[in-house]
């Protein structure tokens, strides 16, 4: 395997990497844009794992990239969820690095070189993520964050981070000044995540007990527990449309988001929040889901 970190001409790096993209009804044009940005780097291989999409996204991809030597499509017969599909893609990769990328993301010319340089900056860096951008060019929430512990979630839920920002900080860090250089963070987003393949395998990959959401927090926790640093790279710009695969089923998505958060709390914090306190955490999570589901239901009734 060639894991050289020396760029070739311009900004195209020599990197031994597979890009794993999980698709579920992302839309043909959006998925094509994502794949095109990946294949623009001559050394990258793209693995599309489709979770039984019902739209025409795969047909358009096949038309656009007919038998492309660096593109492989894997079709799941049912929707297995994000984590399981990521593992399926990773299992067919024989590369030193894995880049997990959402289908509604796009790599810019210098995104990968900047991620790659950060990953190679120290032997204990195991994972790096880029600057996720909204369509208007502003920084998107979730690209850099602290772990949303039950206490931090309580602070956010009751608005204490807004009322008393000097005493209480939100776990989303995108409202803080953008750093000039890569910085260590507790968590990054699974929308764009470059990892060392060997470390990923040592930690058994993604936890497939999550279906959608919170699996990226889980893998960040396990990387850090294993002694590996996570870096946020502000110069690695990643335009991200966000929510393209899930906008048609908001209540379904919110259900799995809250279910995932409960698994995350039980897995990592049940010894810190025993008994009645964890019961209150569970109550708060499901009351929040109930409120969100009610809002979406009322919107659907109005339309």
PALUM-398229 format. One record per residue (C-alpha): residue in one letter; x, y, z negated; residue number from 1. Coordinates in steps of 0.2 Angstrom, whole numbers. Layout:
// residues N
[pt "a", [X, Y, Z], NUM]
...
//
This chain:
// residues 303
[pt "x", [0, 0, 0], 1]
[pt "x", [6, 17, 4], 2]
[pt "x", [3, 29, -11], 3]
[pt "x", [14, 43, -5], 4]
[pt "x", [8, 60, -11], 5]
[pt "x", [18, 69, 3], 6]
[pt "x", [6, 79, 15], 7]
[pt "x", [8, 77, 34], 8]
[pt "x", [5, 91, 45], 9]
[pt "x", [-6, 105, 38], 10]
[pt "x", [-17, 100, 24], 11]
[pt "x", [-19, 81, 29], 12]
[pt "x", [-12, 70, 16], 13]
[pt "x", [-4, 53, 16], 14]
[pt "x", [-15, 45, 3], 15]
[pt "x", [-21, 26, 2], 16]
[pt "x", [-39, 29, -3], 17]
[pt "x", [-57, 23, 0], 18]
[pt "x", [-71, 35, -1], 19]
[pt "x", [-87, 26, -8], 20]
[pt "x", [-103, 35, -4], 21]
[pt "x", [-120, 28, -11], 22]
[pt "x", [-135, 33, 0], 23]
[pt "x", [-153, 33, -4], 24]
[pt "x", [-164, 42, 9], 25]
[pt "x", [-151, 57, 10], 26]
[pt "x", [-156, 61, 27], 27]
[pt "x", [-146, 58, 43], 28]
[pt "x", [-139, 76, 46], 29]
[pt "x", [-133, 77, 28], 30]
[pt "x", [-125, 60, 27], 31]
[pt "x", [-117, 63, 44], 32]
[pt "x", [-109, 79, 38], 33]
[pt "x", [-103, 71, 23], 34]
[pt "x", [-95, 56, 33], 35]
[pt "x", [-88, 68, 46], 36]
[pt "x", [-79, 78, 32], 37]
[pt "x", [-71, 62, 25], 38]
[pt "x", [-66, 55, 42], 39]
[pt "x", [-58, 71, 46], 40]
[pt "x", [-44, 65, 35], 41]
[pt "x", [-35, 52, 46], 42]
[pt "x", [-29, 41, 32], 43]
[pt "x", [-46, 39, 23], 44]
[pt "x", [-58, 25, 24], 45]
[pt "x", [-77, 27, 21], 46]
[pt "x", [-88, 14, 13], 47]
[pt "x", [-107, 18, 14], 48]
[pt "x", [-117, 8, 2], 49]
[pt "x", [-135, 10, 6], 50]
[pt "x", [-148, 6, -8], 51]
[pt "x", [-162, 1, 4], 52]
[pt "x", [-166, 18, 11], 53]
[pt "x", [-182, 20, 20], 54]
[pt "x", [-177, 35, 31], 55]
[pt "x", [-167, 35, 47], 56]
[pt "x", [-151, 40, 39], 57]
[pt "x", [-141, 24, 43], 58]
[pt "x", [-148, 24, 61], 59]
[pt "x", [-141, 41, 64], 60]
[pt "x", [-125, 37, 56], 61]
[pt "x", [-123, 22, 67], 62]
[pt "x", [-127, 32, 82], 63]
[pt "x", [-115, 46, 78], 64]
[pt "x", [-100, 35, 72], 65]
[pt "x", [-102, 20, 84], 66]
[pt "x", [-91, 6, 77], 67]
[pt "x", [-79, 18, 69], 68]
[pt "x", [-64, 8, 63], 69]
[pt "x", [-63, 18, 46], 70]
[pt "x", [-81, 17, 42], 71]
[pt "x", [-90, 2, 34], 72]
[pt "x", [-109, 1, 31], 73]
[pt "x", [-115, -10, 17], 74]
[pt "x", [-134, -13, 16], 75]
[pt "x", [-142, -18, -1], 76]
[pt "x", [-159, -26, 1], 77]
[pt "x", [-166, -17, -14], 78]
[pt "x", [-161, -1, -24], 79]
[pt "x", [-148, -7, -36], 80]
[pt "x", [-145, 10, -44], 81]
[pt "x", [-130, 21, -42], 82]
[pt "x", [-118, 12, -53], 83]
[pt "x", [-120, -5, -46], 84]
[pt "x", [-119, 2, -28], 85]
[pt "x", [-103, 11, -33], 86]
[pt "x", [-95, -6, -39], 87]
[pt "x", [-100, -15, -23], 88]
[pt "x", [-91, -2, -13], 89]
[pt "x", [-76, -2, -24], 90]
[pt "x", [-75, -21, -24], 91]
[pt "x", [-72, -21, -5], 92]
[pt "x", [-58, -7, -6], 93]
[pt "x", [-40, -13, -7], 94]
[pt "x", [-33, 5, -10], 95]
[pt "x", [-23, 13, -23], 96]
[pt "x", [-36, 27, -26], 97]
[pt "x", [-55, 28, -25], 98]
[pt "x", [-65, 43, -22], 99]
[pt "x", [-83, 42, -27], 100]
[pt "x", [-93, 55, -17], 101]
[pt "x", [-111, 59, -16], 102]
[pt "x", [-119, 60, 1], 103]
[pt "x", [-124, 78, -1], 104]
[pt "x", [-106, 83, -4], 105]
[pt "x", [-94, 89, 9], 106]
[pt "x", [-75, 89, 8], 107]
[pt "x", [-66, 104, 14], 108]
[pt "x", [-49, 104, 22], 109]
[pt "x", [-39, 106, 6], 110]
[pt "x", [-51, 97, -6], 111]
[pt "x", [-42, 80, -6], 112]
[pt "x", [-24, 87, -6], 113]
[pt "x", [-28, 97, -21], 114]
[pt "x", [-37, 83, -30], 115]
[pt "x", [-22, 72, -26], 116]
[pt "x", [-9, 83, -32], 117]
[pt "x", [-18, 85, -49], 118]
[pt "x", [-20, 66, -51], 119]
[pt "x", [-1, 64, -48], 120]
[pt "x", [4, 78, -60], 121]
[pt "x", [6, 67, -75], 122]
[pt "x", [7, 48, -77], 123]
[pt "x", [-7, 48, -90], 124]
[pt "x", [-20, 57, -78], 125]
[pt "x", [-32, 44, -73], 126]
[pt "x", [-47, 54, -65], 127]
[pt "x", [-49, 71, -57], 128]
[pt "x", [-64, 81, -51], 129]
[pt "x", [-67, 96, -40], 130]
[pt "x", [-76, 113, -41], 131]
[pt "x", [-94, 109, -36], 132]
[pt "x", [-102, 123, -26], 133]
[pt "x", [-120, 128, -24], 134]
[pt "x", [-126, 133, -6], 135]
[pt "x", [-123, 151, -11], 136]
[pt "x", [-105, 148, -16], 137]
[pt "x", [-108, 149, -35], 138]
[pt "x", [-101, 136, -47], 139]
[pt "x", [-113, 122, -50], 140]
[pt "x", [-117, 115, -67], 141]
[pt "x", [-109, 98, -71], 142]
[pt "x", [-92, 99, -62], 143]
[pt "x", [-83, 102, -79], 144]
[pt "x", [-91, 99, -95], 145]
[pt "x", [-89, 93, -113], 146]
[pt "x", [-97, 77, -118], 147]
[pt "x", [-116, 80, -123], 148]
[pt "x", [-115, 72, -140], 149]
[pt "x", [-132, 72, -149], 150]
[pt "x", [-127, 87, -159], 151]
[pt "x", [-122, 97, -143], 152]
[pt "x", [-138, 92, -135], 153]
[pt "x", [-148, 98, -151], 154]
[pt "x", [-138, 115, -149], 155]
[pt "x", [-143, 117, -131], 156]
[pt "x", [-161, 111, -133], 157]
[pt "x", [-164, 125, -146], 158]
[pt "x", [-155, 138, -137], 159]
[pt "x", [-142, 141, -150], 160]
[pt "x", [-128, 142, -137], 161]
[pt "x", [-137, 156, -129], 162]
[pt "x", [-142, 165, -145], 163]
[pt "x", [-125, 163, -154], 164]
[pt "x", [-112, 159, -141], 165]
[pt "x", [-97, 163, -152], 166]
[pt "x", [-103, 149, -164], 167]
[pt "x", [-111, 136, -153], 168]
[pt "x", [-105, 131, -135], 169]
[pt "x", [-115, 123, -122], 170]
[pt "x", [-108, 107, -115], 171]
[pt "x", [-109, 113, -97], 172]
[pt "x", [-93, 124, -95], 173]
[pt "x", [-98, 132, -78], 174]
[pt "x", [-102, 148, -86], 175]
[pt "x", [-85, 150, -93], 176]
[pt "x", [-72, 159, -83], 177]
[pt "x", [-65, 148, -69], 178]
[pt "x", [-47, 143, -73], 179]
[pt "x", [-33, 146, -60], 180]
[pt "x", [-25, 129, -62], 181]
[pt "x", [-31, 111, -66], 182]
[pt "x", [-37, 109, -84], 183]
[pt "x", [-41, 94, -95], 184]
[pt "x", [-59, 92, -98], 185]
[pt "x", [-70, 79, -107], 186]
[pt "x", [-80, 74, -92], 187]
[pt "x", [-83, 78, -74], 188]
[pt "x", [-97, 74, -62], 189]
[pt "x", [-99, 57, -52], 190]
[pt "x", [-103, 68, -37], 191]
[pt "x", [-85, 69, -33], 192]
[pt "x", [-73, 59, -43], 193]
[pt "x", [-55, 53, -38], 194]
[pt "x", [-49, 39, -49], 195]
[pt "x", [-34, 27, -50], 196]
[pt "x", [-40, 10, -43], 197]
[pt "x", [-30, 0, -56], 198]
[pt "x", [-37, 10, -71], 199]
[pt "x", [-54, 8, -64], 200]
[pt "x", [-53, -11, -63], 201]
[pt "x", [-45, -12, -80], 202]
[pt "x", [-60, -3, -87], 203]
[pt "x", [-72, -14, -78], 204]
[pt "x", [-79, 0, -66], 205]
[pt "x", [-95, 8, -68], 206]
[pt "x", [-108, 1, -82], 207]
[pt "x", [-122, -6, -71], 208]
[pt "x", [-134, -5, -86], 209]
[pt "x", [-137, 13, -80], 210]
[pt "x", [-148, 15, -65], 211]
[pt "x", [-147, 33, -61], 212]
[pt "x", [-138, 47, -72], 213]
[pt "x", [-126, 47, -87], 214]
[pt "x", [-116, 33, -79], 215]
[pt "x", [-102, 46, -75], 216]
[pt "x", [-102, 52, -93], 217]
[pt "x", [-100, 34, -98], 218]
[pt "x", [-85, 31, -87], 219]
[pt "x", [-77, 47, -92], 220]
[pt "x", [-79, 42, -111], 221]
[pt "x", [-71, 25, -107], 222]
[pt "x", [-56, 33, -97], 223]
[pt "x", [-53, 44, -112], 224]
[pt "x", [-54, 30, -125], 225]
[pt "x", [-41, 21, -114], 226]
[pt "x", [-29, 35, -116], 227]
[pt "x", [-32, 43, -99], 228]
[pt "x", [-33, 61, -96], 229]
[pt "x", [-47, 69, -85], 230]
[pt "x", [-43, 85, -75], 231]
[pt "x", [-55, 98, -67], 232]
[pt "x", [-47, 105, -52], 233]
[pt "x", [-54, 122, -47], 234]
[pt "x", [-45, 123, -31], 235]
[pt "x", [-53, 107, -24], 236]
[pt "x", [-69, 115, -17], 237]
[pt "x", [-84, 103, -14], 238]
[pt "x", [-100, 110, -7], 239]
[pt "x", [-114, 100, -15], 240]
[pt "x", [-133, 102, -10], 241]
[pt "x", [-138, 92, -26], 242]
[pt "x", [-153, 81, -28], 243]
[pt "x", [-156, 77, -10], 244]
[pt "x", [-158, 58, -14], 245]
[pt "x", [-170, 61, -28], 246]
[pt "x", [-181, 76, -24], 247]
[pt "x", [-195, 65, -18], 248]
[pt "x", [-197, 56, -35], 249]
[pt "x", [-194, 69, -49], 250]
[pt "x", [-203, 59, -63], 251]
[pt "x", [-194, 43, -58], 252]
[pt "x", [-177, 52, -58], 253]
[pt "x", [-181, 60, -75], 254]
[pt "x", [-186, 43, -83], 255]
[pt "x", [-170, 36, -78], 256]
[pt "x", [-160, 51, -83], 257]
[pt "x", [-168, 51, -101], 258]
[pt "x", [-166, 32, -102], 259]
[pt "x", [-148, 33, -97], 260]
[pt "x", [-145, 46, -110], 261]
[pt "x", [-152, 35, -123], 262]
[pt "x", [-141, 21, -118], 263]
[pt "x", [-126, 33, -118], 264]
[pt "x", [-130, 38, -136], 265]
[pt "x", [-133, 21, -142], 266]
[pt "x", [-117, 15, -134], 267]
[pt "x", [-105, 28, -141], 268]
[pt "x", [-113, 37, -155], 269]
[pt "x", [-124, 25, -165], 270]
[pt "x", [-111, 24, -179], 271]
[pt "x", [-110, 43, -181], 272]
[pt "x", [-128, 45, -181], 273]
[pt "x", [-136, 31, -191], 274]
[pt "x", [-153, 27, -196], 275]
[pt "x", [-166, 41, -197], 276]
[pt "x", [-154, 53, -188], 277]
[pt "x", [-153, 42, -172], 278]
[pt "x", [-172, 40, -173], 279]
[pt "x", [-174, 59, -172], 280]
[pt "x", [-162, 59, -157], 281]
[pt "x", [-173, 46, -149], 282]
[pt "x", [-189, 56, -153], 283]
[pt "x", [-181, 72, -146], 284]
[pt "x", [-176, 63, -130], 285]
[pt "x", [-193, 56, -126], 286]
[pt "x", [-202, 71, -131], 287]
[pt "x", [-192, 81, -118], 288]
[pt "x", [-195, 68, -105], 289]
[pt "x", [-214, 69, -109], 290]
[pt "x", [-214, 88, -107], 291]
[pt "x", [-204, 87, -91], 292]
[pt "x", [-216, 74, -84], 293]
[pt "x", [-231, 84, -88], 294]
[pt "x", [-224, 99, -79], 295]
[pt "x", [-221, 89, -63], 296]
[pt "x", [-238, 81, -64], 297]
[pt "x", [-246, 98, -66], 298]
[pt "x", [-236, 104, -51], 299]
[pt "x", [-242, 89, -40], 300]
[pt "x", [-260, 92, -45], 301]
[pt "x", [-259, 110, -40], 302]
[pt "x", [-251, 105, -23], 303]
//
